[in-house]
Amino acid sequence: MKRCLACQASFPSGSVACPNCRWTPQTRDTFAVYAPALSEASDGFRVTHFAELAALESGSFWFRARNRLILWALRKYCSGFDSFLEVGCGTGYVLAAIAKAFPGARFHGSEIFSAGLTFAAARQTGAEFMQMDARDIPFVGEFAVIGMFDVLEHIEEDETVLRQVRDALVPNGYVILTVPQHAWLWSATDDYACHVRRYSANELHAKVRAAGFDIQRSTSFVSTLLPAMVLSRWTKRRQAGNVDAAAELSVPAWLNRVFETLLSAEIGMIRVGLGFPVGGSRLVVARKI
């Protein structure tokens, strides 16, 4: 079901206009626009990052490994899903991989910036894309799974977003989250990425549960690379002048292969039930209750 952002009435998702008040979202470049005032600029992200990410993701150890972890979590906990929404889909790199792995499902992608949707739609032609504010999701009881992959840390009102995600899920639906972890890892990289916070496990778990979810699995990842992350960020803090905040993901090819091998081994351990108490990121799988 859709939720009218003007009068809050619910109506079938196949309809465009609200039958109660006739409100309808704007359309821009074929995409429905639900939050037009936020579509071009926000404090949470730099629009120029989309082109950088599109050029980097498919070859980067970090994005490739995170995709494998996400696909494993979907197969393990909610493999029979028929509908999926990615909130903050960026360039569509994750959504395209999920759609390929689960061809029978219906896919939606949302992004607060209209500019990002152009990249995503070119990458995954079979999904429906929309511009949307995650703090005001125009759906209720609609999706079997919602994914937010390194998105929640950009939004000050994260608890509001989690409640909105819960409302948009069907009964017993799932949310899958990845977030950066450990406030003591904060560096220029987080400033560059427009992060609001890095989570602790306790903070994230408390907020997910308070929003109405039961946590099925939670683990750190990027644990094997934590010493390298600490060293990189300690070095940045000591350097004067301009620092290349994106350098952690732009590494030499041989080092990229080493890092991807280490993360692949780490994911293998997670698959057999091991968990890591610390790591640069955290994965949470939770079910709506």
Rosetta silent file (secondary structure, phi, psi, omega in degrees, C-alpha in Angstrom):
SEQUENCE: MKRCLACQASFPSGSVACPNCRWTPQTRDTFAVYAPALSEASDGFRVTHFAELAALESGSFWFRARNRLILWALRKYCSGFDSFLEVGCGTGYVLAAIAKAFPGARFHGSEIFSAGLTFAAARQTGAEFMQMDARDIPFVGEFAVIGMFDVLEHIEEDETVLRQVRDALVPNGYVILTVPQHAWLWSATDDYACHVRRYSANELHAKVRAAGFDIQRSTSFVSTLLPAMVLSRWTKRRQAGNVDAAAELSVPAWLNRVFETLLSAEIGMIRVGLGFPVGGSRLVVARKI
SCORE:     score description
SCORE:     0.000 S_00000001
   1 L     0.000  146.312  172.049    0.000    0.000    0.000 S_00000001
   2 E   -91.215  157.007  175.897    1.027    3.583   -0.595 S_00000001
   3 E  -120.506  122.674  179.613    0.743    6.270    2.065 S_00000001
   4 L   -68.741  125.417 -179.054   -0.327    9.729    0.988 S_00000001
   5 L   -77.900   -7.925  178.097    2.188   12.263    2.252 S_00000001
   6 L   -93.856  -47.031 -175.498   -0.502   14.971    2.249 S_00000001
   7 L  -118.370   -2.804  177.490   -3.418   13.367    4.125 S_00000001
   8 L    72.241    8.511  177.319   -1.837   10.091    5.374 S_00000001
   9 L   -70.288  148.887  175.509   -4.506    7.932    3.703 S_00000001
  10 E   -99.541  143.292  179.838   -3.481    4.463    2.511 S_00000001
  11 E  -153.722  163.435 -174.611   -4.321    3.306   -0.997 S_00000001
  12 L   -57.697  141.209 -174.973   -3.277    0.555   -3.454 S_00000001
  13 L   -67.709  -16.789  177.393    0.312    0.794   -4.601 S_00000001
  14 L   -75.915  -12.819  179.527   -0.739    0.568   -8.255 S_00000001
  15 L   -88.326  151.553  177.649   -2.392    3.987   -8.018 S_00000001
  16 L   -97.799  -50.529 -178.309   -0.499    7.233   -8.494 S_00000001
  17 L   -88.861  145.491  175.193   -2.903    9.818   -7.058 S_00000001
  18 L   -69.320  124.076 -179.588   -4.364    9.580   -3.567 S_00000001
  19 L   -69.689  -15.585 -178.339   -8.070    8.740   -3.951 S_00000001
  20 L   -84.546  -47.334 -176.294   -8.844   10.678   -0.767 S_00000001
  21 L  -121.353   -2.924  179.018   -7.251   14.075   -1.470 S_00000001
  22 L    70.467   10.571  175.872   -5.961   13.640   -5.064 S_00000001
  23 L   -63.960  143.377  177.717   -2.388   14.468   -4.035 S_00000001
  24 L  -143.087  144.625  179.410    0.190   13.045   -6.430 S_00000001
  25 L   -70.414  155.687  172.790    3.990   13.138   -6.397 S_00000001
  26 E   -68.315  164.601  175.192    5.896   15.227   -8.874 S_00000001
  27 E  -125.685  133.923  178.978    7.681   13.514  -11.749 S_00000001
  28 E  -140.510  118.639 -178.813   11.212   14.334  -12.832 S_00000001
  29 L    54.588   41.495  178.670   13.052   12.394  -15.570 S_00000001
  30 L    75.515   -4.006 -179.333   10.410    9.617  -15.251 S_00000001
  31 E   -95.979  137.184  171.844   11.048    9.241  -11.482 S_00000001
  32 E   -67.459  135.509 -177.520    8.372    9.934   -8.874 S_00000001
  33 E  -117.552  109.823 -176.377    9.576   12.757   -6.616 S_00000001
  34 L   -97.353  -17.741  179.642    8.173   12.633   -3.088 S_00000001
  35 L  -136.486   69.220 -171.613   10.446   15.206   -1.429 S_00000001
  36 H   -59.965  -31.356 -178.327   11.242   17.786   -4.136 S_00000001
  37 H   -66.528  -19.259 -177.280   12.727   20.324   -1.739 S_00000001
  38 H  -107.297    1.949 -169.627   15.480   17.833   -0.851 S_00000001
  39 L   -73.849  -19.493 -176.256   16.152   16.367   -4.278 S_00000001
  40 L  -107.136  -26.826 -175.723   19.081   18.592   -5.224 S_00000001
  41 L  -152.392  147.195  177.700   20.951   19.284   -1.997 S_00000001
  42 L  -161.806  158.344  176.844   21.254   17.996    1.556 S_00000001
  43 L   -75.775  -13.099 -170.706   23.751   18.016    4.377 S_00000001
  44 L   -84.909   -9.678 -175.108   23.877   14.210    4.388 S_00000001
  45 L  -166.863  153.230  175.204   25.773   13.556    1.162 S_00000001
  46 L  -100.016  125.808 -176.915   27.650   15.260   -1.664 S_00000001
  47 L   -59.203  -31.013  179.733   25.987   14.817   -5.045 S_00000001
  48 L   -64.672  -17.224  179.916   29.431   14.684   -6.695 S_00000001
  49 H   -65.737  -25.641 -176.289   30.074   11.407   -4.860 S_00000001
  50 H   -60.183  -45.986  179.138   27.788    9.489   -7.227 S_00000001
  51 H   -64.729  -38.974  177.915   30.191    9.724  -10.149 S_00000001
  52 H   -62.346  -45.853 -179.438   33.115    8.817   -7.888 S_00000001
  53 H   -65.461  -43.027 -178.692   31.280    5.774   -6.544 S_00000001
  54 H   -59.090  -34.207  179.821   30.109    4.617   -9.965 S_00000001
  55 H   -79.471  -21.524 -170.702   33.718    4.550  -11.156 S_00000001
  56 H  -100.356  -37.018 -163.163   35.025    2.827   -8.019 S_00000001
  57 H   -57.564  -49.943 -170.320   32.498    0.260   -6.779 S_00000001
  58 H   -65.115  -21.039 -179.990   32.814   -2.670   -9.173 S_00000001
  59 H  -106.593   -4.220 -173.412   36.569   -2.990   -8.640 S_00000001
  60 L   -86.256  133.306  177.219   36.842   -2.114   -4.957 S_00000001
  61 H   -53.710  -39.105 -174.912   37.518   -4.797   -2.324 S_00000001
  62 H   -68.081  -50.361 -177.828   35.146   -3.055    0.083 S_00000001
  63 H   -69.392  -37.872  179.714   32.078   -2.830   -2.173 S_00000001
  64 H   -65.593  -44.047 -179.685   32.594   -6.284   -3.661 S_00000001
  65 H   -68.528  -41.261  179.072   32.925   -7.923   -0.228 S_00000001
  66 H   -62.030  -39.265  176.394   29.982   -6.028    1.222 S_00000001
  67 H   -59.465  -42.469  179.459   27.804   -7.216   -1.676 S_00000001
  68 H   -63.460  -38.838  178.848   28.737  -10.829   -0.943 S_00000001
  69 H   -66.234  -43.071  179.600   27.845  -10.370    2.722 S_00000001
  70 H   -63.349  -44.470  179.912   24.496   -8.782    1.876 S_00000001
  71 H   -63.845  -39.482  176.540   23.598  -11.537   -0.601 S_00000001
  72 H   -61.079  -45.672 -178.164   24.492  -14.193    1.972 S_00000001
  73 H   -61.906  -39.744  177.942   22.273  -12.495    4.592 S_00000001
  74 H   -63.989  -45.326 -179.943   19.346  -12.374    2.162 S_00000001
  75 H   -66.051  -36.439 -175.885   19.695  -16.061    1.260 S_00000001
  76 H   -73.732  -42.918 -168.468   20.117  -17.095    4.895 S_00000001
  77 H  -108.287  -23.132 -176.074   17.305  -15.125    6.522 S_00000001
  78 H  -152.331   50.069 -172.674   14.714  -14.154    3.892 S_00000001
  79 L   -66.462  -22.822 -177.266   15.366  -16.041    0.668 S_00000001
  80 L   -90.466   14.941 -174.684   11.676  -16.288   -0.293 S_00000001
  81 L   -64.949  148.363 -179.806   11.034  -12.552   -0.424 S_00000001
  82 L  -114.018   -6.566 -179.925    8.899  -11.207   -3.271 S_00000001
  83 E  -149.653  141.888 -173.634    9.479   -7.468   -2.864 S_00000001
  84 E  -145.232  133.248  173.223   12.514   -5.406   -1.916 S_00000001
  85 E  -120.471  127.287  169.860   13.166   -1.717   -1.361 S_00000001
  86 E  -100.981  118.354  177.149   16.647   -0.285   -1.051 S_00000001
  87 E   -88.400  122.219 -176.120   16.578    3.015    0.820 S_00000001
  88 L    76.745   54.802 -171.142   19.467    5.168   -0.329 S_00000001
  89 L   -75.825   -8.375  176.811   20.302    3.044   -3.365 S_00000001
  90 L    57.408 -126.848 -178.728   23.047    5.371   -4.587 S_00000001
  91 L   -85.703    0.809  179.319   24.345    4.276   -7.981 S_00000001
  92 L    85.318    9.836 -176.648   22.402    0.990   -7.881 S_00000001
  93 H   -63.030  -45.351  179.777   25.477   -1.215   -7.390 S_00000001
  94 H   -71.223  -45.953 -176.170   23.960   -3.228   -4.534 S_00000001
  95 H   -61.116  -38.355  179.151   20.445   -3.332   -5.968 S_00000001
  96 H   -63.407  -39.913  178.943   21.686   -4.664   -9.317 S_00000001
  97 H   -67.121  -40.005  179.308   23.500   -7.527   -7.568 S_00000001
  98 H   -67.404  -43.592  179.432   20.439   -8.411   -5.482 S_00000001
  99 H   -61.183  -36.831  178.274   18.126   -8.299   -8.504 S_00000001
 100 H   -67.621  -37.736 -178.014   20.455  -10.643  -10.383 S_00000001
 101 H   -77.600  -25.293 -177.468   20.530  -13.100   -7.473 S_00000001
 102 L  -129.203   71.370 -171.694   16.742  -13.004   -6.887 S_00000001
 103 L   -66.982  -15.806 -177.474   15.174  -12.600  -10.347 S_00000001
 104 L   -86.961   -5.218 -175.493   11.640  -13.428   -9.227 S_00000001
 105 L   -92.467  164.517  175.669   11.214  -10.496   -6.858 S_00000001
 106 E   -98.139  130.809 -172.394    9.913   -6.983   -7.415 S_00000001
 107 E  -119.684  138.642  173.169   12.532   -4.289   -6.795 S_00000001
 108 E  -128.593  146.739  174.284   12.347   -0.634   -5.832 S_00000001
 109 E  -131.296  137.508  177.976   15.166    1.793   -5.203 S_00000001
 110 E  -125.082  152.066  178.345   14.955    5.162   -3.506 S_00000001
 111 E  -152.045  141.879 -179.715   17.401    8.010   -3.212 S_00000001
 112 L   -73.414  -24.690 -178.989   17.025   11.477   -1.766 S_00000001
 113 L  -102.214  125.555  177.338   18.995   12.963   -4.663 S_00000001
 114 H   -59.826  -32.560 -178.336   17.529   12.843   -8.151 S_00000001
 115 H   -60.541  -36.491 -179.955   21.077   12.837   -9.566 S_00000001
 116 H   -67.847  -30.869 -176.992   21.787    9.437   -8.039 S_00000001
 117 H   -65.504  -29.311  178.222   18.736    7.856   -9.630 S_00000001
 118 H   -62.790  -43.557  176.631   20.128    8.390  -13.112 S_00000001
 119 H   -63.943  -45.673 -175.673   23.119    6.177  -12.273 S_00000001
 120 H   -65.329  -43.385 -178.225   20.940    3.566  -10.557 S_00000001
 121 H   -66.671  -32.265  177.220   18.374    3.316  -13.350 S_00000001
 122 H   -69.895  -30.421 -176.921   21.108    2.849  -15.947 S_00000001
 123 H   -82.862  -34.917 -176.392   22.589    0.015  -13.879 S_00000001
 124 L  -133.124   93.660 -173.150   19.336   -1.815  -13.058 S_00000001
 125 L   -75.926  -17.684 -175.210   16.664   -1.346  -15.682 S_00000001
 126 L   -89.315   -0.590 -178.106   14.137   -3.734  -14.153 S_00000001
 127 L   -99.044  160.632  173.475   13.598   -1.833  -10.897 S_00000001
 128 E  -100.371  127.339 -176.607   11.282    1.049  -10.084 S_00000001
 129 E  -113.904  150.990 -179.438   13.118    4.097   -8.761 S_00000001
 130 E  -149.655  151.915  170.399   11.869    7.095   -6.817 S_00000001
 131 E   -90.407  131.367 -170.143   13.173   10.194   -5.069 S_00000001
 132 L  -158.101  147.288  172.016   12.211    9.971   -1.413 S_00000001
 133 L   -92.937  121.060 -177.850   13.058   11.190    2.082 S_00000001
 134 L   -63.822  -16.272  177.742   13.733    8.154    4.303 S_00000001
 135 L   -81.523   -5.751 -177.316   12.202   10.057    7.221 S_00000001
 136 L  -149.032   72.984 -173.714    8.843   10.077    5.398 S_00000001
 137 L   -78.919  126.773 -174.033    8.426    6.854    3.398 S_00000001
 138 L   -84.762   39.213  178.956    5.294    6.892    1.191 S_00000001
 139 E  -140.944  154.178  174.181    4.439    3.211    1.730 S_00000001
 140 L  -143.425  128.632  178.056    2.823    1.128    4.451 S_00000001
 141 L    58.645   37.767 -169.543    2.843   -2.684    4.656 S_00000001
 142 L  -106.870  -36.396 -168.109    4.319   -2.921    1.162 S_00000001
 143 E  -115.296  143.264  176.642    7.740   -4.634    1.154 S_00000001
 144 E   -76.839  -33.851  179.884    8.990   -8.013    2.351 S_00000001
 145 E  -139.797  138.044  170.872   12.553   -6.733    2.791 S_00000001
 146 E  -123.526  131.858  178.146   14.048   -3.263    3.091 S_00000001
 147 E  -113.759  139.685  173.603   17.788   -2.721    2.846 S_00000001
 148 E  -135.245  108.096 -170.745   19.800    0.271    4.019 S_00000001
 149 E  -114.220  101.598 -176.040   23.486   -0.144    3.269 S_00000001
 150 L    57.332   52.339  178.972   25.693    2.534    4.815 S_00000001
 151 L  -122.191  -43.783 -171.112   22.841    5.029    4.770 S_00000001
 152 H   -59.112  -32.012 -177.469   21.538    5.356    8.336 S_00000001
 153 H   -70.085  -11.440  178.733   24.728    7.022    9.586 S_00000001
 154 H   -86.998   -9.796 -168.279   24.069    9.978    7.245 S_00000001
 155 L  -115.275  122.520  179.959   20.716   10.854    8.867 S_00000001
 156 L   -59.208  -43.389 -175.180   20.365   12.716   12.151 S_00000001
 157 L   -89.868   59.138 -175.220   16.853   11.355   12.737 S_00000001
 158 H   -65.761  -32.150  179.808   17.846    7.679   12.508 S_00000001
 159 H   -68.240  -37.511  175.174   15.168    6.518   14.951 S_00000001
 160 H   -61.584  -43.618 -179.762   12.465    8.134   12.804 S_00000001
 161 H   -60.934  -44.321 -178.890   13.858    6.359    9.741 S_00000001
 162 H   -63.517  -37.880  176.861   13.781    2.975   11.480 S_00000001
 163 H   -67.205  -39.942  177.687   10.150    3.467   12.484 S_00000001
 164 H   -63.417  -39.552  177.639    9.270    4.468    8.928 S_00000001
 165 H   -62.740  -44.386  178.577   11.028    1.357    7.614 S_00000001
 166 H   -58.725  -45.668 -179.092    9.053   -0.828   10.006 S_00000001
 167 H   -62.906  -31.724 -177.554    5.764    0.704    8.861 S_00000001
 168 H   -79.788  -10.404 -179.776    6.673    0.116    5.198 S_00000001
 169 E   -88.186  151.748  170.809    7.306   -3.604    5.781 S_00000001
 170 E   -70.665  164.445  174.351    4.743   -6.395    5.590 S_00000001
 171 E   -53.479  135.271 -177.872    4.093   -8.364    8.809 S_00000001
 172 E    64.026   18.226  175.724    7.250  -10.323    9.721 S_00000001
 173 E   -70.913  167.917 -173.753    9.193   -8.428    7.067 S_00000001
 174 E  -119.222  146.008  166.901   12.947   -7.921    7.359 S_00000001
 175 E  -116.200  138.171  174.989   15.326   -5.013    7.434 S_00000001
 176 E  -120.984  124.495 -176.208   19.012   -5.507    6.615 S_00000001
 177 E  -122.033  142.942  161.216   21.401   -2.765    7.692 S_00000001
 178 E  -127.036  139.903 -178.821   25.090   -2.078    7.336 S_00000001
 179 E  -143.577  155.834  171.007   26.637    0.872    9.162 S_00000001
 180 E   -73.324  150.566 -169.891   30.122    2.131   10.060 S_00000001
 181 E  -127.094  152.506  173.100   31.119    1.230   13.596 S_00000001
 182 L    76.247  106.681  179.006   33.130    2.587   16.557 S_00000001
 183 H   -59.139  -28.513 -177.796   33.227    6.307   17.300 S_00000001
 184 H   -72.887   -6.260  174.033   36.955    6.012   18.010 S_00000001
 185 H   -91.288    0.673 -176.584   37.517    5.300   14.302 S_00000001
 186 L   -58.004  137.048 -179.299   36.168    8.732   13.332 S_00000001
 187 L  -154.225 -173.737  176.237   38.442   10.514   10.871 S_00000001
 188 H   -59.822  -25.809  177.860   38.531   12.852    7.882 S_00000001
 189 H   -62.377  -39.803  178.540   37.071    9.948    5.876 S_00000001
 190 H   -69.480  -39.528  176.327   33.834   10.226    7.880 S_00000001
 191 H   -61.911  -43.208 -179.724   33.744   13.991    7.420 S_00000001
 192 H   -61.993  -38.305 -179.176   34.280   13.528    3.679 S_00000001
 193 L   -81.847   -2.044 -179.944   31.433   10.990    3.539 S_00000001
 194 L    64.274   37.406  175.406   29.100   13.355    5.483 S_00000001
 195 L   -72.585  145.945  171.696   28.560   10.866    8.300 S_00000001
 196 L   -90.994  -33.138 -176.223   26.599   12.001   11.353 S_00000001
 197 L  -157.377  160.956  160.126   27.854    9.148   13.522 S_00000001
 198 L  -112.501  134.085 -171.491   29.673    5.846   13.721 S_00000001
 199 E   -85.718  151.576  158.751   27.590    3.369   15.720 S_00000001
 200 L   -94.379  157.957  178.741   28.359    1.195   18.679 S_00000001
 201 H   -59.427  -43.002 -177.792   26.648   -2.202   18.667 S_00000001
 202 H   -62.782  -42.229  179.904   24.664   -1.294   21.797 S_00000001
 203 H   -63.884  -47.813 -177.883   23.385    1.974   20.315 S_00000001
 204 H   -64.525  -44.633 -179.873   22.323    0.388   17.044 S_00000001
 205 H   -60.177  -43.250 -178.553   20.701   -2.616   18.716 S_00000001
 206 H   -63.310  -41.302 -178.426   18.736   -0.380   21.101 S_00000001
 207 H   -70.801  -38.881  178.625   17.438    1.809   18.281 S_00000001
 208 H   -64.613  -44.497  179.646   16.493   -1.163   16.073 S_00000001
 209 H   -66.652  -40.755 -179.393   14.599   -2.840   18.931 S_00000001
 210 H   -64.166  -26.808  178.872   12.871    0.403   19.971 S_00000001
 211 L   -78.533   -9.530  176.906   11.579    0.775   16.401 S_00000001
 212 L   105.721   36.083  179.945    9.803   -2.586   16.672 S_00000001
 213 E  -122.699  152.566  171.009   12.248   -5.195   15.390 S_00000001
 214 E  -107.976  121.021 -175.859   13.636   -8.473   16.669 S_00000001
 215 E   -75.880  123.258  179.889   17.315   -8.829   15.807 S_00000001
 216 E   -92.546  -33.859 -179.776   18.058  -12.104   14.025 S_00000001
 217 E  -157.382  137.768  175.076   21.786  -11.606   13.430 S_00000001
 218 E  -146.295  130.673  177.609   24.328   -8.950   14.241 S_00000001
 219 E  -154.011  148.792  167.603   28.048   -9.042   13.667 S_00000001
 220 E   -70.486  155.936  165.398   30.958   -6.755   13.011 S_00000001
 221 E  -144.791  178.845 -163.705   32.747   -7.099    9.708 S_00000001
 222 L    56.177   39.534  179.652   35.864   -5.563    8.191 S_00000001
 223 L   -83.065  -39.402  179.931   37.397   -6.971   11.360 S_00000001
 224 L   -66.241  -24.203 -179.989   40.489   -8.469    9.754 S_00000001
 225 L   -96.628    4.563 -177.225   41.323   -5.047    8.289 S_00000001
 226 H   -58.059  -43.210  177.651   40.742   -3.155   11.527 S_00000001
 227 H   -58.626  -39.106  178.528   44.490   -2.727   12.282 S_00000001
 228 H   -67.026  -37.776  177.239   44.998   -1.224    8.815 S_00000001
 229 H   -63.819  -44.951 -179.654   42.028    1.109    9.349 S_00000001
 230 H   -61.402  -45.544  179.996   43.357    2.259   12.714 S_00000001
 231 H   -62.659  -44.492 -179.615   46.814    2.906   11.267 S_00000001
 232 H   -60.393  -43.895 -175.966   45.390    4.766    8.255 S_00000001
 233 H   -76.631  -32.982  174.564   43.221    7.015   10.387 S_00000001
 234 H   -63.957  -39.671  178.675   45.897    7.640   12.997 S_00000001
 235 H   -64.429  -42.530  179.719   48.214    8.725   10.180 S_00000001
 236 H   -61.087  -39.936 -178.617   45.586   11.087    8.772 S_00000001
 237 H   -64.939  -28.140 -177.393   45.125   12.759   12.144 S_00000001
 238 H   -88.160  -15.776 -178.322   48.863   13.483   12.342 S_00000001
 239 L   -80.225  140.942  176.358   49.172   14.844    8.821 S_00000001
 240 L   -95.403  157.831  176.579   48.948   18.556    8.290 S_00000001
 241 L    80.639 -158.877 -177.010   47.218   20.187    5.345 S_00000001
 242 L   -73.938  136.328  178.814   44.917   18.487    2.879 S_00000001
 243 L  -119.050  136.037  176.315   44.312   14.771    3.339 S_00000001
 244 L   -77.357   96.122 -174.139   42.908   12.472    0.652 S_00000001
 245 L   -70.609  -18.116 -179.180   39.922   11.201    2.609 S_00000001
 246 L   -92.521    2.516 -172.124   38.923    8.750   -0.147 S_00000001
 247 L   -66.059  -24.112 -178.202   42.323    7.024   -0.259 S_00000001
 248 L   -60.874  -28.360 -179.188   41.204    4.072    1.909 S_00000001
 249 L   -98.341  -12.086  179.712   39.179    2.730   -1.019 S_00000001
 250 L  -106.905   80.970 -175.339   41.661    3.684   -3.745 S_00000001
 251 L  -112.304  161.686  177.599   44.495    1.263   -3.066 S_00000001
 252 L   -57.076  153.600 -174.755   47.021   -0.414   -5.399 S_00000001
 253 H   -57.636  -40.934 -177.638   45.670   -3.416   -7.319 S_00000001
 254 H   -66.907  -37.318  179.313   47.785   -5.955   -5.425 S_00000001
 255 H   -73.157  -35.010  175.332   46.650   -4.572   -2.066 S_00000001
 256 H   -58.651  -41.606  178.706   43.051   -4.494   -3.250 S_00000001
 257 H   -66.763  -40.360  178.666   43.327   -8.248   -3.977 S_00000001
 258 H   -63.457  -47.725 -179.456   44.862   -8.927   -0.559 S_00000001
 259 H   -62.021  -40.736  179.739   42.152   -6.977    1.239 S_00000001
 260 H   -66.542  -36.438  176.849   39.398   -8.707   -0.734 S_00000001
 261 H   -63.567  -42.986  179.037   40.881  -12.126    0.089 S_00000001
 262 H   -64.150  -43.215  179.534   40.940  -11.272    3.794 S_00000001
 263 H   -68.915  -32.470  176.181   37.346  -10.039    3.737 S_00000001
 264 H   -64.513  -40.996  176.912   36.234  -13.133    1.812 S_00000001
 265 H   -64.555  -38.957  178.326   37.726  -15.323    4.544 S_00000001
 266 H   -62.364  -45.337  178.471   35.983  -13.194    7.139 S_00000001
 267 H   -63.226  -36.503  175.538   32.618  -13.607    5.404 S_00000001
 268 H   -59.097  -40.115  178.022   33.231  -17.354    5.292 S_00000001
 269 H   -68.271  -38.498  176.896   33.580  -17.359    9.078 S_00000001
 270 H   -63.660  -39.534 -179.616   30.396  -15.316    9.475 S_00000001
 271 H   -59.834  -34.094 -178.519   28.566  -17.790    7.225 S_00000001
 272 L   -90.751    8.001  171.860   29.370  -20.692    9.556 S_00000001
 273 L   108.484   -3.441  178.572   28.092  -18.810   12.592 S_00000001
 274 L   -76.655  150.235  176.089   31.090  -16.939   13.935 S_00000001
 275 L  -127.251  154.701 -179.730   30.690  -13.317   14.970 S_00000001
 276 L  -114.562  128.344 -178.445   33.199  -10.542   15.408 S_00000001
 277 L   -73.442  -28.175 -179.792   32.942   -8.165   18.384 S_00000001
 278 L  -130.612  155.779  179.609   34.847   -5.349   16.680 S_00000001
 279 L   169.164  162.488 -177.458   35.263   -4.213   13.099 S_00000001
 280 L   -65.103  -23.969 -178.482   35.004   -1.204   10.867 S_00000001
 281 E  -136.728  168.526  177.219   31.361   -1.973   10.013 S_00000001
 282 E  -136.156  138.561  172.367   28.360   -3.842   11.417 S_00000001
 283 E  -106.570  132.988  174.292   25.672   -5.944    9.762 S_00000001
 284 E  -130.407  128.997  172.010   22.251   -6.273   11.379 S_00000001
 285 E  -113.303  125.004 -175.922   19.380   -8.453   10.161 S_00000001
 286 E  -138.235  148.461 -178.428   16.102   -7.808   12.010 S_00000001
 287 E  -109.664  138.994  177.413   12.487   -8.969   11.679 S_00000001
 288 E   -66.567  132.779  177.598    9.423   -6.767   12.151 S_00000001
 289 L  -121.823    0.000    0.000    7.394   -7.654   15.243 S_00000001
